[in-house]
Amino acid sequence: ISCLVGSEMCIRDRSEGLDTRRFSTQLGWQLPHIGPMGDVWSLRLALRGDIYNTAGDPVTRGPDGDDDTTGRLVPTANLNWGLPLVGETGSWSHVIEPRVTLSYTPSGVNKNDIPNEDSLVFEFDETNLFEANRFTGIDLVETGTRLAYGLNFDSLGPAPWRIAGLIGQSVRTEEENEFPEGSGLEDRVSDIVGRIDLRPAELLDVGYRFRLDKTSLAFRRSDLSLAFGPPRLRFEIQYLRLSDELPDQDLRRRQELVAGVRLQMLDSLAVGVRTRRDLEEDRTVTTQYGLVYTNTCLVLVAGLEQSFTRRGELDDEVSFKVSVTFRGLGDLAASTDVF
């Protein structure tokens, strides 16, 4: 049995536009189980509390509005199942794992007096396929009953060769949702998402991520990335292209280049910087700076982001986020990724 307690604070003060302060804390309980076939089960129950203080209009994110404080409780239930299958072919060893995740969050938690600032830009891909909330932040919450299913594979050959990946899809019961047109999740049955990872050399990783239209199987997203360098100093280059045929104008004709570097200064401390550039408009979209500190008791993540994308009445902005997770007995290992 695992217990997880985490807290996060986010402050956005602007010279023009909406000012927000948010404090969130979450208590989770997780029960793992090994089935008779070697299948792996995991039941997770979580309750998150959010408190918002705003000065301005939460809907338009403009400066006109009162100083207001509001809050909410977000309960979530999540059931995971997987069946790892192991085999060998010559000098290669393989693991194939079908996965299914069932999630439920009650409706009514997305309120008009709660501003949406960290979930404005959404991308459905394999990294959030099995997540209970697939929005990028916590301002917007995915509600209702959702079922995600997919297949993991991982093959190890003679060192350093490795090929791994995932392909999957999701369905939900509710007709209405908060996801935008063209996101791949606007219908009850989602698009197909996946990735392929290749390691041909000791210090080089190549990744390709994709999203296919659920009906025509046409490519809606192509994402090629390279990560290279020793473990303590890793560099990242990523190219993203979205289909011209997406109905949402904000998502169309997107071509972006991402470059970043991550330095593991100490075993417990990592820092990094990443910048994202829009190749269509030839301008920088965001610049991020991050720090991760870990020890046996807690994980502390601090991040500073400069955004150069206009959102409603807001122009360029700088946001700062701090997240603290307290590790309990048997807690899942925290990621050491800066972003």
VOBA-1610 file (N, C-alpha, C; in pm, whole numbers, padded with zeros to 5 digits, always signed):
BEGIN
Ile+00085-00118+00000Ile+00000+00000+00000Ile+00089+00124+00000Ser+00056+00219-00086Ser+00133+00342-00097Ser+00046+00461-00062Cys+00105+00559+00004Cys+00038+00685+00033Cys+00118+00798-00028Leu+00050+00897-00084Leu+00116+01008-00149Leu+00052+01138-00103Val+00134+01229-00054Val+00089+01362-00015Val+00172+01463-00091Gly+00107+01556-00159Gly+00180+01656-00236Gly+00111+01791-00228Ser+00189+01897-00239Ser+00136+02033-00237Ser+00205+02114-00345Glu+00133+02213-00396Glu+00186+02297-00503Glu+00132+02437-00489Met+00217+02536-00514Met+00176+02676-00510Met+00218+02743-00640Cys+00128+02822-00699Cys+00156+02892-00824Cys+00108+03036-00811Ile+00194+03131-00845Ile+00163+03274-00834Ile+00187+03339-00969Arg+00088+03415-01018Arg+00102+03492-01140Arg+00058+03636-01114Asp+00154+03726-01104Asp+00127+03869-01089Asp+00168+03940-01217Arg+00078+04021-01272Arg+00101+04086-01400Arg+00081+04237-01388Ser+00153+04310-01473Ser+00132+04455-01478Ser-00003+04487-01543Glu-00049+04399-01634Glu-00181+04412-01696Glu-00245+04274-01702Gly-00376+04270-01677Gly-00445+04143-01685Gly-00475+04083-01550Leu-00515+03957-01551Leu-00559+03886-01432Leu-00442+03842-01346Asp-00449+03870-01217Asp-00353+03818-01119Asp-00414+03696-01050Thr-00336+03591-01036Thr-00388+03469-00972Thr-00287+03414-00873Arg-00342+03352-00770Arg-00262+03277-00672Arg-00337+03146-00646Arg-00264+03036-00656Arg-00328+02905-00640Arg-00245+02819-00546Phe-00314+02755-00454Phe-00250+02656-00366Phe-00329+02527-00377Ser-00258+02419-00406Ser-00321+02288-00421Ser-00251+02186-00334Thr-00328+02098-00276Thr-00271+01988-00199Thr-00350+01861-00229Gln-00281+01749-00230Gln-00344+01623-00270Gln-00303+01511-00177Leu-00400+01426-00146Leu-00378+01306-00068Leu-00421+01187-00151Gly-00331+01092-00169Gly-00361+00976-00251Gly-00333+00846-00178Trp-00401+00741-00220Trp-00386+00607-00163Trp-00382+00508-00278Gln-00281+00420-00279Gln-00265+00327-00390Gln-00243+00186-00339Leu-00316+00093-00398Leu-00308-00048-00359Leu-00266-00131-00479Pro-00145-00186-00482Pro-00103-00274-00592Pro-00144-00418-00565His-00154-00496-00673His-00192-00638-00659His-00138-00715-00778Ile-00086-00835-00752Ile-00039-00924-00856Ile-00141-01036-00873Gly-00194-01051-00995Gly-00296-01151-01022Gly-00236-01290-01046Pro-00321-01391-01062Pro-00275-01529-01078Pro-00199-01553-01208Met-00221-01472-01311Met-00151-01489-01438Met-00023-01406-01445Gly+00012-01339-01334Gly+00123-01246-01337Gly+00081-01108-01381Asp-00049-01088-01394Asp-00099-00956-01431Asp-00088-00862-01311Val-00065-00735-01342Val-00039-00633-01240Val-00159-00539-01232Trp-00215-00528-01112Trp-00328-00439-01086Trp-00284-00327-00994Ser-00351-00213-01008Ser-00323-00101-00918Ser-00449-00015-00907Leu-00496+00001-00785Leu-00611+00087-00756Leu-00561+00212-00685Arg-00597+00328-00739Arg-00553+00454-00680Arg-00673+00544-00656Leu-00686+00592-00532Leu-00789+00688-00495Leu-00718+00816-00451Ala-00766+00930-00498Ala-00701+01056-00465Ala-00806+01164-00442Leu-00772+01257-00356Leu-00856+01374-00330Leu-00767+01497-00330Arg-00798+01590-00421Arg-00719+01713-00431Arg-00804+01833-00393Gly-00744+01924-00319Gly-00811+02049-00284Gly-00737+02166-00345Asp-00811+02257-00412Asp-00753+02375-00477Asp-00816+02500-00419Ile-00732+02598-00387Ile-00779+02729-00342Ile-00723+02834-00438Tyr-00812+02919-00492Tyr-00773+03023-00588Tyr-00805+03160-00531Asn-00711+03251-00549Asn-00737+03393-00524Asn-00710+03468-00652Thr-00809+03543-00701Thr-00797+03613-00828Thr-00828+03761-00812Ala-00761+03842-00893Ala-00788+03986-00902Ala-00805+04018-01049Gly-00932+04027-01094Gly-00962+04046-01235Gly-01077+03954-01275Asp-01090+03934-01406Asp-01197+03851-01460Asp-01142+03712-01492Pro-01187+03606-01422Pro-01135+03471-01447Pro-01171+03417-01585Val-01278+03467-01647Val-01322+03414-01776Val-01238+03473-01889Thr-01227+03606-01895Thr-01152+03672-02003Thr-01005+03690-01969Arg-00969+03669-01841Arg-00835+03692-01790Arg-00793+03837-01806Gly-00892+03926-01806Gly-00866+04068-01812Gly-00858+04129-01673Pro-00822+04261-01664Pro-00802+04324-01534Pro-00931+04367-01465Asp-01043+04370-01538Asp-01169+04418-01481Asp-01236+04308-01401Gly-01249+04328-01271Gly-01312+04230-01185Gly-01271+04250-01040Asp-01342+04179-00952Asp-01317+04193-00809Asp-01206+04099-00763Asp-01160+04125-00643Asp-01070+04033-00575Asp-01154+03923-00512Asp-01131+03798-00555Asp-01219+03688-00514Asp-01136+03566-00475Thr-01189+03490-00380Thr-01127+03365-00336Thr-01229+03253-00347Thr-01190+03144-00409Thr-01279+03030-00427Thr-01199+02902-00415Gly-01268+02790-00409Gly-01200+02662-00395Gly-01285+02548-00445Arg-01226+02428-00445Arg-01298+02309-00490Arg-01227+02185-00438Leu-01300+02073-00438Leu-01245+01942-00409Leu-01259+01854-00533Val-01152+01782-00567Val-01151+01699-00688Val-01119+01555-00649Pro-01220+01468-00633Pro-01193+01325-00607Pro-01174+01250-00738Thr-01082+01153-00738Thr-01053+01075-00858Thr-01027+00929-00819Ala-01083+00838-00898Ala-01057+00695-00882Ala-00993+00643-01010Asn-00891+00560-00996Asn-00814+00514-01111Asn-00776+00368-01091Leu-00812+00282-01187Leu-00781+00139-01183Leu-00696+00103-01304Asn-00576+00047-01279Asn-00483+00010-01385Asn-00464-00141-01390Trp-00452-00193-01512Trp-00424-00336-01531Trp-00320-00352-01641Gly-00227-00442-01621Gly-00127-00473-01722Gly-00085-00618-01713Leu-00042-00676-01826Leu+00001-00816-01830Leu+00135-00824-01902Pro+00248-00813-01831Pro+00380-00821-01895Pro+00407-00962-01947Leu+00443-00973-02074Leu+00476-01100-02137Leu+00621-01094-02182Val+00702-01192-02140Val+00846-01190-02164Val+00883-01302-02260Gly+00974-01269-02354Gly+01022-01370-02448Gly+01158-01334-02503Glu+01221-01427-02578Glu+01352-01405-02636Glu+01353-01447-02781Thr+01434-01373-02861Thr+01458-01408-03001Thr+01607-01392-03027Gly+01680-01501-03031Gly+01823-01493-03049Gly+01887-01418-02932Ser+01962-01312-02965Ser+02028-01232-02862Ser+01940-01118-02813Trp+01815-01114-02855Trp+01723-01008-02815Trp+01624-01062-02712Ser+01593-00980-02614Ser+01489-01013-02516Ser+01375-00912-02529His+01252-00958-02511His+01135-00876-02539His+01039-00876-02420Val+00973-00762-02401Val+00863-00751-02306Val+00747-00684-02379Ile+00633-00751-02385Ile+00512-00697-02446Ile+00405-00691-02337Glu+00342-00576-02321Glu+00248-00559-02212Glu+00121-00488-02259Pro+00009-00559-02271Pro-00120-00490-02291Pro-00161-00418-02163Arg-00215-00296-02176Arg-00252-00215-02061Arg-00393-00161-02076Val-00463-00151-01964Val-00597-00092-01960Val-00606-00006-01834Thr-00662+00114-01848Thr-00683+00204-01734Thr-00826+00256-01737Leu-00893+00247-01622Leu-01028+00298-01605Leu-01025+00409-01501Ser-01075+00528-01537Ser-01070+00644-01449Ser-01208+00707-01436Tyr-01231+00767-01319Tyr-01358+00838-01296Tyr-01334+00960-01208Thr-01390+01073-01252Thr-01392+01197-01175Thr-01531+01257-01191Pro-01600+01293-01083Pro-01736+01348-01097Pro-01734+01483-01167Ser-01845+01515-01233Ser-01858+01642-01304Ser-01885+01755-01204Gly-01878+01879-01256Gly-01909+01995-01174Gly-01790+02060-01108Val-01667+02013-01136Val-01550+02072-01071Val-01489+02185-01153Asn-01526+02196-01281Asn-01477+02305-01366Asn-01574+02423-01355Lys-01537+02524-01278Lys-01624+02637-01250Lys-01577+02762-01323Asn-01672+02853-01350Asn-01639+02976-01421Asn-01551+03070-01339Asp-01559+03062-01206Asp-01479+03152-01124Asp-01339+03097-01097Ile-01305+02984-01161Ile-01170+02929-01154Ile-01103+02953-01289Pro-00998+03035-01295Pro-00935+03066-01424Pro-00857+02948-01478Asn-00857+02937-01609Asn-00778+02834-01676Asn-00655+02901-01737Glu-00540+02877-01676Glu-00417+02934-01728Glu-00310+02831-01758Asp-00314+02716-01693Asp-00210+02616-01719Asp-00258+02502-01808Ser-00382+02509-01859Ser-00434+02404-01946Ser-00487+02461-02076Leu-00434+02577-02118Leu-00480+02642-02240Leu-00433+02568-02365Val-00311+02523-02363Val-00254+02451-02477Val-00252+02303-02443Phe-00326+02225-02521Phe-00340+02082-02490Phe-00292+01999-02609Glu-00218+01893-02579Glu-00174+01798-02681Glu-00198+01656-02629Phe-00278+01581-02701Phe-00306+01443-02665Phe-00198+01354-02728Asp-00127+01281-02645Asp-00023+01191-02695Asp-00009+01073-02600Glu+00092+00991-02625Glu+00108+00868-02546Glu+00151+00897-02403Thr+00205+01015-02375Thr+00250+01045-02239Thr+00134+01066-02144Asn+00019+01109-02194Asn-00097+01131-02106Asn-00213+01036-02138Leu-00190+00936-02221Leu-00296+00843-02260Leu-00358+00775-02138Phe-00276+00732-02041Phe-00326+00658-01926Phe-00340+00746-01801Glu-00329+00877-01818Glu-00342+00967-01704Glu-00489+00986-01666Ala-00514+01006-01537Ala-00650+01031-01491Ala-00700+01167-01538Asn-00610+01265-01547Asn-00643+01398-01600Asn-00544+01429-01710Arg-00592+01439-01835Arg-00501+01454-01948Arg-00476+01598-01988Phe-00529+01695-01912Phe-00491+01833-01936Phe-00349+01857-01887Thr-00284+01959-01943Thr-00144+01984-01912Thr-00125+02031-01768Gly-00224+02099-01709Gly-00213+02147-01572Gly-00326+02095-01487Ile-00363+02173-01385Ile-00469+02130-01295Ile-00587+02227-01294Asp-00577+02339-01369Asp-00689+02434-01371Asp-00814+02371-01433Leu-00796+02295-01540Leu-00906+02219-01601Leu-00894+02073-01560Val-01008+02010-01533Val-01010+01872-01488Val-01093+01789-01584Glu-01040+01676-01627Glu-01116+01583-01711Glu-01212+01505-01623Thr-01340+01508-01658Thr-01442+01446-01574Thr-01510+01331-01647Gly-01592+01257-01571Gly-01666+01145-01626Gly-01587+01015-01616Thr-01634+00914-01691Thr-01571+00782-01694Thr-01492+00767-01823Arg-01364+00729-01810Arg-01275+00714-01925Arg-01206+00579-01921Leu-01192+00517-02037Leu-01121+00390-02050Leu-01012+00407-02154Ala-00888+00380-02115Ala-00774+00386-02206Ala-00713+00248-02219Tyr-00672+00210-02339Tyr-00614+00079-02363Tyr-00499+00093-02463Gly-00398+00008-02448Gly-00284+00017-02537Gly-00190-00100-02520Leu-00080-00093-02592Leu+00019-00201-02592Leu+00157-00140-02580Asn+00230-00180-02475Asn+00370-00143-02455Asn+00460-00252-02512Phe+00574-00213-02569Phe+00672-00314-02609Phe+00812-00259-02584Asp+00904-00350-02550Asp+01041-00311-02518Asp+01132-00428-02554Ser+01227-00402-02644Ser+01318-00506-02689Ser+01461-00461-02667Leu+01540-00545-02600Leu+01681-00518-02573Leu+01767-00615-02653Gly+01860-00558-02731Gly+01952-00639-02810Gly+02093-00629-02757Pro+02190-00665-02836Pro+02329-00647-02794Pro+02355-00500-02763Ala+02420-00474-02650Ala+02443-00336-02604Ala+02508-00253-02715Pro+02458-00132-02736Pro+02356-00061-02656Pro+02217-00063-02719Trp+02190-00153-02812Trp+02068-00148-02890Trp+01942-00169-02804Arg+01842-00084-02832Arg+01713-00097-02766Arg+01604-00036-02856Ile+01491-00104-02866Ile+01373-00054-02939Ile+01253-00069-02847Ala+01181+00039-02824Ala+01065+00036-02735Ala+00957+00127-02792Gly+00836+00112-02738Gly+00728+00197-02786Gly+00596+00166-02721Leu+00495+00237-02770Leu+00360+00225-02716Leu+00262+00271-02822Ile+00147+00206-02829Ile+00037+00250-02914Ile-00092+00228-02837Gly-00186+00324-02847Gly-00309+00311-02770Gly-00415+00411-02810Gln-00529+00400-02741Gln-00648+00479-02772Gln-00733+00487-02646Ser-00832+00576-02644Ser-00920+00586-02527Ser-01063+00611-02572Val-01157+00577-02482Val-01300+00604-02504Val-01356+00662-02374Arg-01467+00733-02385Arg-01532+00789-02266Arg-01683+00781-02283Thr-01753+00796-02171Thr-01899+00779-02173Thr-01972+00910-02199Glu-01914+01024-02158Glu-01985+01152-02170Glu-01974+01208-02311Glu-02082+01274-02356Glu-02084+01336-02488Glu-02008+01468-02488Glu-02032+01551-02385Glu-01967+01680-02378Glu-01836+01672-02301Asn-01740+01756-02341Asn-01612+01760-02272Asn-01546+01894-02297Glu-01433+01919-02229Glu-01363+02046-02236Glu-01253+02048-02342Phe-01232+01938-02412Phe-01122+01932-02507Phe-01158+02003-02638Pro-01062+02077-02696Pro-01091+02154-02818Pro-01102+02066-02941Glu-01168+02118-03043Glu-01174+02050-03172Glu-01034+02035-03229Gly-01007+01917-03283Gly-00877+01891-03340Gly-00775+01838-03242Ser-00814+01823-03114Ser-00720+01775-03013Ser-00701+01624-03019Gly-00795+01553-03081Gly-00791+01407-03081Gly-00876+01345-02973Leu-00929+01428-02881Leu-01013+01379-02772Leu-01151+01444-02774Glu-01186+01514-02881Glu-01313+01585-02883Glu-01433+01492-02898Asp-01413+01370-02948Asp-01521+01272-02962Asp-01509+01166-02853Arg-01612+01083-02844Arg-01610+00978-02741Arg-01496+00879-02765Val-01466+00849-02890Val-01353+00762-02925Val-01239+00851-02972Ser-01123+00834-02915Ser-01011+00923-02942Ser-00934+00881-03067Asp-00842+00968-03109Asp-00744+00930-03210Asp-00649+00825-03152Ile-00567+00768-03239Ile-00468+00668-03198Ile-00334+00739-03178Val-00272+00717-03062Val-00144+00781-03033Val-00038+00675-03006Gly+00087+00714-03027Gly+00194+00618-03002Gly+00331+00681-03013Arg+00431+00599-02986Arg+00570+00644-02997Arg+00659+00523-03027Ile+00775+00551-03084Ile+00879+00451-03107Ile+01010+00512-03060Asp+01080+00442-02971Asp+01209+00488-02919Asp+01317+00395-02967Leu+01429+00454-03010Leu+01542+00376-03062Leu+01670+00426-02997Arg+01752+00332-02948Arg+01884+00366-02895Arg+01989+00290-02976Pro+02048+00355-03078Pro+02149+00287-03160Pro+02290+00303-03106Ala+02310+00398-03013Ala+02443+00422-02957Ala+02430+00454-02809Glu+02540+00443-02736Glu+02535+00456-02591Glu+02486+00594-02547Leu+02522+00698-02618Leu+02488+00834-02576Leu+02388+00900-02669Leu+02311+00822-02743Leu+02215+00877-02838Leu+02082+00805-02827Asp+01973+00882-02812Asp+01837+00829-02813Asp+01756+00902-02919Val+01686+00826-03002Val+01600+00881-03108Val+01456+00841-03078Gly+01366+00938-03086Gly+01224+00910-03059Gly+01135+00966-03167Tyr+01029+00893-03197Tyr+00928+00940-03292Tyr+00791+00919-03230Arg+00713+01027-03219Arg+00578+01022-03162Arg+00479+01062-03270Phe+00359+01003-03263Phe+00261+01026-03369Phe+00119+01021-03314Arg+00030+01081-03389Arg-00114+01070-03363Arg-00184+01047-03496Leu-00268+00942-03503Leu-00339+00904-03625Leu-00487+00932-03610Asp-00549+00980-03716Asp-00693+00998-03716Asp-00761+00862-03696Lys-00860+00858-03606Lys-00922+00730-03569Lys-00998+00666-03684Thr-01039+00745-03784Thr-01117+00693-03897Thr-01031+00666-04019Ser-00956+00766-04063Ser-00878+00755-04187Ser-00736+00706-04163Leu-00689+00708-04039Leu-00552+00674-04002Leu-00450+00770-04063Ala-00495+00889-04102Ala-00404+00991-04151Ala-00324+01050-04035Phe-00202+01092-04061Phe-00117+01148-03957Phe-00167+01288-03918Arg-00194+01309-03790Arg-00233+01438-03737Arg-00118+01504-03662Arg-00021+01426-03622Arg+00094+01479-03549Arg+00216+01394-03579Ser+00328+01461-03601Ser+00457+01394-03616Ser+00557+01469-03530Asp+00633+01395-03452Asp+00722+01456-03354Asp+00850+01374-03348Leu+00959+01432-03397Leu+01088+01364-03400Leu+01181+01430-03300Ser+01247+01352-03215Ser+01334+01408-03111Ser+01467+01333-03105Leu+01571+01407-03066Leu+01703+01352-03043Leu+01749+01394-02904Ala+01800+01300-02826Ala+01860+01330-02696Ala+01998+01266-02694Phe+02098+01345-02658Phe+02234+01294-02665Phe+02318+01355-02552Gly+02428+01285-02522Gly+02517+01328-02416Gly+02517+01230-02301Pro+02614+01244-02209Pro+02621+01155-02092Pro+02506+01182-01997Pro+02478+01090-01904Pro+02361+01106-01815Pro+02360+01236-01737Arg+02475+01290-01702Arg+02476+01412-01621Arg+02465+01540-01704Leu+02478+01530-01835Leu+02464+01647-01922Leu+02397+01604-02051Arg+02265+01619-02055Arg+02188+01572-02168Arg+02135+01690-02249Phe+02145+01679-02381Phe+02094+01779-02472Phe+01972+01722-02546Glu+01882+01810-02583Glu+01756+01769-02647Glu+01726+01859-02766Ile+01689+01797-02878Ile+01639+01869-02996Ile+01513+01798-03041Gln+01407+01875-03066Gln+01278+01815-03100Gln+01211+01896-03210Tyr+01155+01826-03309Tyr+01080+01890-03418Tyr+00938+01839-03417Leu+00842+01932-03415Leu+00700+01896-03407Leu+00627+01954-03527Arg+00540+01873-03588Arg+00455+01920-03698Arg+00315+01866-03679Leu+00215+01956-03682Leu+00075+01919-03675Leu+00010+01933-03811Ser-00091+01852-03838Ser-00156+01847-03967Ser-00221+01980-04003Asp-00219+02014-04133Asp-00287+02134-04182Asp-00438+02119-04184Glu-00488+01996-04168Glu-00631+01970-04183Glu-00708+01973-04053Leu-00643+02007-03941Leu-00713+02012-03814Leu-00812+02127-03814Pro-00936+02106-03762Pro-01039+02210-03768Pro-01012+02328-03676Asp-00941+02309-03567Asp-00914+02417-03473Asp-00805+02507-03530Gln-00835+02634-03554Gln-00739+02724-03616Gln-00614+02743-03530Asp-00628+02734-03397Asp-00513+02752-03309Asp-00415+02637-03320Leu-00460+02521-03370Leu-00374+02404-03378Leu-00321+02379-03519Arg-00367+02454-03619Arg-00331+02424-03756Arg-00193+02478-03792Arg-00131+02410-03891Arg-00005+02452-03952Arg+00102+02483-03848Arg+00106+02405-03742Arg+00207+02426-03639Arg+00333+02348-03672Gln+00444+02419-03678Gln+00575+02357-03686Gln+00662+02423-03580Glu+00715+02342-03491Glu+00790+02396-03379Glu+00923+02323-03363Leu+01020+02397-03313Leu+01150+02340-03281Leu+01177+02365-03133Val+01212+02259-03060Val+01241+02268-02917Val+01387+02229-02895Ala+01457+02308-02816Ala+01595+02277-02780Ala+01612+02295-02630Gly+01684+02204-02567Gly+01702+02212-02422Gly+01828+02142-02377Val+01865+02169-02253Val+01980+02104-02191Val+01946+02080-02044Arg+01991+01968-01990Arg+01966+01930-01852Arg+02097+01888-01787Leu+02129+01947-01674Leu+02254+01921-01603Leu+02224+01861-01466Gln+02275+01741-01443Gln+02264+01677-01312Gln+02385+01720-01229Met+02367+01830-01153Met+02479+01888-01079Met+02525+01796-00967Leu+02429+01740-00894Leu+02455+01646-00786Leu+02360+01529-00803Asp+02380+01423-00725Asp+02287+01310-00732Asp+02146+01352-00695Ser+02132+01456-00613Ser+02001+01500-00567Ser+01953+01628-00633Leu+02033+01689-00721Leu+01998+01820-00776Leu+02023+01824-00926Ala+01918+01862-01001Ala+01927+01878-01147Ala+01868+02012-01187Val+01929+02075-01287Val+01877+02201-01341Val+01869+02188-01492Gly+01786+02271-01553Gly+01771+02265-01697Gly+01706+02388-01754Val+01718+02403-01886Val+01655+02512-01959Val+01607+02457-02092Arg+01493+02508-02137Arg+01434+02463-02263Arg+01365+02580-02331Thr+01377+02589-02462Thr+01309+02693-02538Thr+01232+02631-02654Arg+01116+02687-02683Arg+01029+02638-02790Arg+01007+02750-02891Arg+01030+02723-03019Arg+01019+02825-03122Arg+00919+02784-03230Asp+00831+02875-03267Asp+00733+02854-03373Asp+00798+02884-03507Leu+00814+02781-03591Leu+00880+02799-03719Leu+00789+02864-03822Glu+00657+02851-03806Glu+00564+02914-03898Glu+00568+03065-03887Glu+00571+03115-03761Glu+00571+03259-03738Glu+00709+03312-03704Asp+00809+03224-03698Asp+00947+03262-03672Asp+00960+03345-03544Arg+00912+03288-03434Arg+00921+03357-03305Arg+00929+03254-03194Thr+00983+03295-03079Thr+00992+03210-02961Thr+00857+03204-02892Val+00812+03084-02857Val+00684+03065-02790Val+00701+03065-02639Thr+00791+02983-02587Thr+00816+02977-02443Thr+00963+02951-02416Thr+01006+02995-02300Thr+01137+02960-02246Thr+01116+02914-02103Gln+01171+02799-02068Gln+01150+02739-01937Gln+01283+02718-01866Tyr+01281+02741-01734Tyr+01396+02714-01649Tyr+01346+02627-01534Gly+01418+02520-01503Gly+01368+02428-01402Gly+01476+02378-01308Leu+01432+02336-01191Leu+01520+02279-01088Leu+01445+02166-01019Val+01513+02053-00998Val+01455+01939-00928Val+01551+01897-00817Tyr+01499+01892-00695Tyr+01577+01844-00581Tyr+01505+01724-00522Thr+01579+01615-00500Thr+01519+01493-00446Thr+01603+01441-00330Asn+01534+01385-00231Asn+01600+01307-00126Asn+01503+01197-00082Thr+01535+01128+00024Thr+01453+01015+00067Thr+01317+01058+00120Cys+01301+01185+00154Cys+01176+01231+00216Cys+01085+01307+00120Leu+01142+01380+00025Leu+01057+01465-00059Leu+01120+01488-00194Val+01035+01540-00285Val+01078+01584-00418Val+01030+01728-00434Leu+01123+01818-00463Leu+01090+01959-00482Leu+01121+01997-00626Val+01020+02050-00696Val+01034+02095-00834Val+01000+02242-00841Ala+01091+02323-00893Ala+01067+02466-00911Ala+01089+02501-01057Gly+00998+02579-01114Gly+01007+02613-01254Gly+00968+02756-01282Leu+01037+02819-01375Leu+01007+02954-01421Leu+00984+02948-01571Glu+00871+03002-01616Glu+00838+02997-01759Glu+00805+03135-01812Gln+00870+03173-01922Gln+00838+03294-01995Gln+00754+03255-02116Ser+00634+03309-02126Ser+00543+03278-02236Ser+00528+03401-02324Phe+00544+03381-02455Phe+00534+03492-02549Phe+00415+03475-02641Thr+00314+03401-02596Thr+00193+03377-02673Thr+00080+03458-02614Arg+00009+03533-02698Arg-00102+03614-02651Arg-00221+03525-02619Arg-00281+03545-02501Arg-00395+03466-02454Arg-00503+03562-02407Gly-00607+03578-02488Gly-00714+03671-02452Gly-00659+03812-02443Glu-00674+03876-02328Glu-00624+04010-02307Glu-00481+04013-02256Leu-00421+03894-02238Leu-00288+03888-02179Leu-00181+03884-02288Asp-00076+03962-02268Asp+00039+03959-02356Asp+00146+03867-02295Asp+00271+03895-02320Asp+00379+03814-02264Asp+00366+03806-02112Glu+00403+03690-02058Glu+00391+03672-01914Glu+00501+03582-01862Val+00525+03593-01733Val+00621+03508-01663Val+00547+03439-01549Ser+00560+03309-01538Ser+00495+03234-01430Ser+00599+03153-01356Phe+00574+03135-01226Phe+00665+03061-01139Phe+00583+02954-01066Lys+00636+02834-01062Lys+00564+02723-01000Lys+00658+02646-00908Val+00606+02610-00791Val+00680+02526-00696Val+00593+02408-00658Ser+00647+02289-00666Ser+00573+02168-00631Ser+00656+02087-00532Val+00592+02046-00423Val+00659+01965-00321Val+00579+01836-00301Thr+00644+01723-00317Thr+00581+01593-00296Thr+00654+01521-00183Phe+00579+01479-00082Phe+00636+01406+00031Phe+00626+01256+00004Arg+00737+01190+00012Arg+00741+01048-00017Arg+00696+00967+00105Gly+00606+00871+00079Gly+00562+00782+00186Gly+00623+00645+00167Leu+00593+00554+00256Leu+00644+00418+00246Leu+00590+00353+00120Gly+00680+00300+00039Gly+00638+00233-00084Gly+00594+00328-00191Asp+00620+00455-00178Asp+00577+00553-00277Asp+00648+00529-00409Leu+00577+00568-00517Leu+00637+00556-00649Leu+00757+00649-00660Ala+00858+00608-00730Ala+00977+00691-00749Ala+00940+00814-00830Ala+00988+00928-00789Ala+00958+01052-00859Ala+01050+01066-00980Ser+00998+01132-01083Ser+01077+01154-01202Ser+01187+01255-01174Thr+01303+01235-01238Thr+01411+01331-01225Thr+01416+01428-01342Asp+01317+01421-01433Asp+01311+01516-01543Asp+01282+01654-01488Val+01352+01754-01542Val+01332+01890-01495Val+01197+01943-01540Phe+01155+01907-01660Phe+01030+01961-01712Phe+00924+01851-01720
//
